[in-house]
Amino acid sequence: MKREACNCQREASKDVGVPTSSWTIYGGILGFGLGGFFDGILLHQVLQWHHLLSLVPGVDDLRLQVLWDGLFHALMYVISAVGLWGLWRAHRCGAKIGGAALYGALLMGSGSWHIVDGILSHWVLGIHRIKIDVAQPLLWDLAWFAVFGLTPFVLGWSMTGKGGSSGGRGGQRATLLILTGICIGGGVWSMQPPPGETFTTVVFRPGKTPADVFASLAPTDARLVWADRAMGVVVLDVSPEYRWTFYRHGALLVSGSALPPGCFGWSVA
């Protein structure tokens, strides 16, 4: 308890304009996660220019591509949640979270995601490109890298040196609530299945045996795609209208996507 109080006092005493303060770092982490959400939602789902592993040899099955997109969104959700947790903790400890510096940290984080993704995913690993079915994919990579990577990073860097005012404790709380809403909204949107997607993740309550799980599949004509060792979490190929029936067979969570972790509060019944 005493150690927590000391940590809070240290965070509260930090100058809002110092880019190395803990809340600025967490703001950058949140921006990194939101940048990943923006990338995945816009390019993977809305425009469908590429999937996470579009250019990986042997991963040409659309079902696997959707699965890995879901795992990517799960990672971005965890990163965003860590950033939000850090900002709320700094707020509770009395840190003066400034307006311009916070937005600068978010921009730097978002730009960092696109810089890392461009260098690592596009050019080093080559697992996908921004737009694959074009004559000059490098031009699309460079344009995206400059507009969504370098530009927000440089702009955010210039803003982190400006403390600014967030309107007091009430204004800080409102800002954090808005960011929380954006994060939750991005997570919910990213877990929406593509049109015609029949993959469903089901998390069964403890105590359900593999025989119980297979018995729940029979009435729906579901096909088992993936399962953990205990069959507590399974991915099924099943018609959407049958998803809700798994709650009657001991499901704790039924997700409308191929997302094995099943750890979000998004449930479609």
LOVO-556271 format. One record per residue: x, y, z of N, C-alpha, C, O in turn; residue in one letter. Coordinates in steps of 0.2 Angstrom, whole numbers, plus 5000, padded with zeros to 4 digits. Each point is the difference from the previous one (the first is absolute). Layout:
BEGIN
XYZXYZXYZXYZa
...
This chain:
BEGIN
500449945000499650065000500450065000499950054996m
500749955008500450065001500450014993500150054998k
500149894999500450004994499650034995500250044996r
499149945003499550034995500050085001500050034995e
499949995011500050075002500650044997500050054997a
500649925005500650034997500050004993500250064997c
499649894999500050004993499550064998500250034995n
499349975008499550064998500350065001499950054996c
500449965009500350075002500650024994500050054998q
500449905001500550014994499650024994500350054997r
499249915001499750024994499750075000500050034995e
499649985010499750075001500550065000499850054997a
500849945005500550055000500350014994500450054999s
499549914996500450014994499750054995499450015000k
501050034997499850054996499649984994500249954997d
499250085001499649984995500450004993499849974995v
500750085005500350004993500649964999500350004995g
499849955010500649964999499849944996499649965002v
500750024992499749954996500149935003499749954998p
500850045007500249945003499549995006500149945003t
499450104999499649985005499649944999499849994994s
500049985011499649944999499450004996499849964996s
499850105005499450004997500150014992499649994996w
500950055002500250014993500249934997499849994994t
500549975009500249944998499449964999499949964994i
499650045011499449964999499650034994499649964997y
500450105002499650034995500349984993499649994995g
501150005005500349984994499849924998499849984995g
500149985011499849934999499350004998499849964995i
499850085007499350004998499950024993499749974996l
500750085002500050034993500349944995499749994995g
500849975008500249944996499549954998499949984995f
499750015011499449954999499550034995499749964996g
500150105005499550034996500250004993499650004995l
501150015004500250004993500049944997499849994994g
500349955010499949944997499249984999499949974995g
499750065009499349994999499850034993499649984996f
500650085003499950044994500249964994499650004995f
501049985005500349964995499649944998499749984995d
500149985011499649934999499350024997499849964996g
499950085007499350024999499950024993499649984996i
500850075002500050034993500249964995499749994995l
501049985006500349974994499849925000499949974994l
500050005012499849935000499349994999499849954996h
499750095006499349995001499650044995499649984996q
500550095004499650044996500250004993499649994995v
501150035003500250004994500249934997500049994994l
500249975011500249934998500650004995500049964995q
500550095006500650004996500549945001500349984996w
499750005010500449955002499849975007499650035003h
500749914998499949975007500750005003500550014997h
499549975009500750005004500549964997500650024999l
499249924998500549954997499949994993500049944998l
499850114998499849994993500549974996499949974995s
500750055006500649984996500449945003500549994998l
499349985007500349955003499949934997499449984999v
501149994998499949944996499649945005500249995005p
499349984992499749955003499450025004499649965003g
500350114998499450025004499650044995499950065000v
499849904995499650034995499249985001499650024996d
500349955010499349985001499750065004500350035005d
499150004993499750065002499849995008500150055004l
499849894998499849995007500650015004499950035006r
500749954992500650015004500250075000500250035005l
499650014989500250075000499550045005500350045004q
499149944996499550035005500249995007500050045004v
500249894997500249995007500650045002500050025006l
500549994990500650045002499950075001500250035004w
499349994992499850075001499650015007500150055003d
499649904999499650005006500650005006499950045005g
500649924994500550005005500450075000500250025006l
499950014988500350065000499650065004500350045004f
499049964995499650045003500049995008500050055004h
500149894998500049985007500650035003500050035006a
500649974991500650035002499950075001500250035005l
499550014990499950075000499650025006500150055003m
499449904998499550025006500450005006499950045005y
500549914996500449995006500550065001500050035005v
500349994990500550065000499650065002500250045004i
499249974993499650065001499850005007500050055004s
499849894999499850005007500550015005499950045005a
500749944993500650025004500150085000500150035006v
499850004989500150074999499550045004500150045004g
499249934996499550035003500150005008499950045004l
500349894998500149995007500550055003499950035005w
500749984991500550045002499850085001500150035005g
499549994990499750075001499550015005500150055004l
499549904997499550005006500450005007499850045004w
500749924996500450005006500350065002500050035005r
500350004990500450075000499550055002500150045005a
499349964993499450045001499850005008500050055003h
500049894999499849985007500550035005499950025006r
500749974992500650025004500150085000500450025003c
499250014993500050085000500550034995500150065000g
500149904995500550034995499650054996499449994998a
500950065000499850054996500049984992500550024997k
499049955001500049984993499850054995499450025000i
501150014997499950064996499649984993500149954997g
499650105000499649994994500549994994500049944997g
500450115001500449994994500549955001500149964995a
500250035010500549955001499749935000500349954997a
499150045006499749934999499849994993500149944998l
499650104998499849994993500749994996500049964995y
500550085007500649984997500349935001500249974995g
499750015011500249935001499649954996500349954998a
499150065002499549964996500250004993500149944997l
500150125000500250004993500749964999500149974995l
500350045009500749975000499949925000500349974996m
499250015009499949935000499749974994500249954997g
499350095000499749974994500550004994500049964996s
500450105004500550004994500549955001500249974995g
500050015011500449955001499849934998500449964997s
498950035004499849934997500150004993500249954997w
499650104999500050004993500850004997500149974995h
500350065009500749994999500349935001500349974995i
499550005010500349935002499749964995500349954997v
499050055002499749964995500350004993500149954997d
500050115001500350014993500749974999500149974996g
500350045009500749985000500049925001500349974996i
499350015009500149935002499549954995500349964997l
499150065003499549964997500150004992499949954996s
500250115001500050014993500749994997500049974995h
500550055008500750004997500449945003500449974996w
499650025010500549955003499749934999500349964998v
499150035005499749945000499649984994500049954997l
499750115000499749994994499349965000499849964996g
499950045010499449965001499450044997499549964999i
500550104999499450034997500350074997500550025002h
499150014994500150074997499450045001499549975001r
500550094999499450055001499549984995499449985002i
500850024991499549984995500449954996500550024996k
499349925003500349944997499950004993500549994996i
498950025001499849994993500150064996499650024997d
501050015004500250064996500749994997500349965002v
499850084993500649994996500650025004500649974999a
499450095005500550025004499850005008499950055002q
500149895001499850005007500550055005499850025005p
500849984993500550045004499850085000500050035005l
499749994990499750075000499550015005499950055004l
499649904997499550005005500350005007499850035004w
500749924996500350005007500350065002499950025006d
500550014990500350075001499550055002500150045004l
499449974992499550055001499749995007499950055004a
499949894998499749985006500550025006499850025005w
500849964994500550015005500150075001500150025006f
499950024989500150075001499450045003500050045005a
499449944993499450045002499749975007499950055004v
500249894997499749975006500549985005499949995006f
500850014992500549995005500450065002500050025005g
500450004990500550065001499650065002500250035005l
499349994992499750065001499750015007500150045004t
499549914998499750005007500550005005500050035006p
500649934993500549995005500450075001500150025006f
500050014988500450075001499550055003500250045004v
499249964994499550055003499949985008500050055004l
500049894997499949985007500650025004500050025006g
500649974992500650025003500050075002500350025005w
499550024990500050075001499550025005500150065004s
499449904997499550025005500149985007499850035005m
500749924996500149975007500450055004500049995006t
500350064991500450055004499550055002500250055004g
499249954994499550055002499549985005499649954999k
500550075007499549985006499350004998499649955000g
500250114999499350024999499649985006500249985005g
499150044995499649985006499549964997499750004995s
500149955010499549954998499350025004499649965000s
500450105002499450025003499949985007499449995003g
501149995001499949985007499949925000500049974995g
499850015011499949935002499449984996500049944997r
499550105002499449984996500150004993499849954997g
500650095000500250004993500449944999499949974995g
500650015009500449945000499549944999500149954996q
499550055009499549945000499649994994499949954997r
499950115000499650004994500449974994499849964996a
500850075004500549974995500149935000500049974995t
500150005011500249935001499449964998500049954998l
499450085004499349964998499950004993499849944997l
500450114999499950004993500549954997499949964995i
500850045007500449954998499849935001500149964996l
499750035010499749935002499549984995500049944998t
499550115001499549984995500249994993499849954997g
500750085001500349994993500449935000499949964995i
500450025011500349945000499549945000500149954996c
499450065008499549955000499649994994499949954997i
500050115000499750004993500449974995499749964996g
500950055004500549974995500049925001500049974995g
500050015011500049935002499449974997500049944997g
499450095005499449974998499949994992499949954997v
500350115000500050004993500549954997499849964995w
500850035007500449964997499849925001500349964996s
499350035009499849935001499349984996499849955000m
500050104996499449994996500349954994500550014997q
499149945002500249954995499950034993499550044999p
500949944996499950034993499349974998499849955003p
499950084992499449984997500049924998500549994996p
499149975006500049934999500449965004500149944999g
500350095006500449965004499649955004499650025004e
500749924996499649955004500449985006499849955004t
500850074997500449985005499750035007499850065000f
500249905005499850025006500449975006500249945000t
500050105005500449975005499649995006499650055002t
500449905001499649985006500449985006500549964999v
499450075007500449995006499549965005499550035002v
500649914999499649965005500250015007500650015001f
498949985003500250015007500449945003499949944997r
500550075008500449945003499549945001499550015003p
500849934996499649945002499749974994499849945000g
500250094994499749984994500549954997500650024999k
499249925000500549954997500050004992499550034997t
501049955000499949994992499449974998499750024994p
500149935009499349974998499550055000499550004996a
500450045010499550055000500050054994499550024998d
501250005001500150054994499749974994499650034996v
500649915002499849974994499349995000499650014994f
500149985011499249995001499750064998499450004997a
500950065005499750074999500050014992499750054998s
500849924999500150024993499549974995499850024995l
500049925007499549964996499450034997499950004994a
499750045011499450034998500150054995499550024996p
501150015004500150064995500449984994500150054996t
500149895003500449984994500650045000500350024994d
500050005012500650045000500649964998500049945002a
500550094995500749964999500550035004500150065001r
500349905003500550025004500650024996500349964996l
500050105005500550034996500749995005500549994997v
499450035009500650015004499749995008499550025001w
500949955003499949995007500650005004500549984998a
499550045008500549995005500049935002499649964999d
500950025005500149935002499449985004499749944999r
500050105006499549985004499350014996499549985003a
500550054991499450024997499550045004499450004999m
501050055005499650055003499950064996499550045001g
500949974994499950054995500149974993500449964998v
499050054998500049974993499850054995499750055002v
500649944992499850044994499649964996500249944998v
499250085000499549964996499850044993500050065000l
499949904996499750024993499249985001499849954999d
499850105002499349995002499650064997500350065000v
499149934998499650054998499850055005499949985006s
500150094993500050055005499349995004500050015006p
499549974991499449995004500049955006499550005004e
501049954996500049955005500550025005500149965005y
500250104995500550025005499750005007500349985005r
499250054996499750015006499849935004500050005006w
499949954990499849945003500649975005499849965004t
500850064995500549975004500050025007500349975004f
499450094997499950025007499649955004500049995006y
499549974991499649955003500449945001499849965004r
500850044993500449945001500750015005500549974999h
499450095004500650015005500550054998500550005002g
499350044993500550054997500050065005499550025002a
501150004999500150075004500050064995499850055002l
500549944992500150054995499949974993500349954999l
499350084997500049994993500250064996499650055000v
500949944996500350064997499849994992500149954998s
499850114999499850004993500650004996500050034994g
500649955008500650004996500449945002499949965005s
500750034991500449945001500650035005500550004997a
499350015009500550035005500049955005499750015005l
500849944995500149955006500050035007499749975004p
500750094997500050025007499350015003499949995006p
499650044990499450015003500050045006499549985005g
500950074996500150035007499650075000500150035005c
499649984990499650075000499349995002499749954999f
500050115003499349995002499650014994499450035001g
500849964993499650004994499749944998500349954999w
499050045002499749944999499450014995499650045001s
500349914994499450014996499649945001500249944999v
499250075004499649945001499450004995499649955001a
